[in-house]
């Protein structure tokens, strides 16, 4: 889980979501269901 989303140049997660880092990619995931809202692929 990414606590410092600003430091990673990510947008603020909507209520009920959090950013998760997997390798060089970031995934915006719903906390309760695990549904993925957005994926940002690293370079």
Beta strands, then each sheet from edge to edge (+ up, - down):
strand 1: 17-22
strand 2: 25-30
strand 3: 36-40
sheet 1: 1+ 2- 3+
end
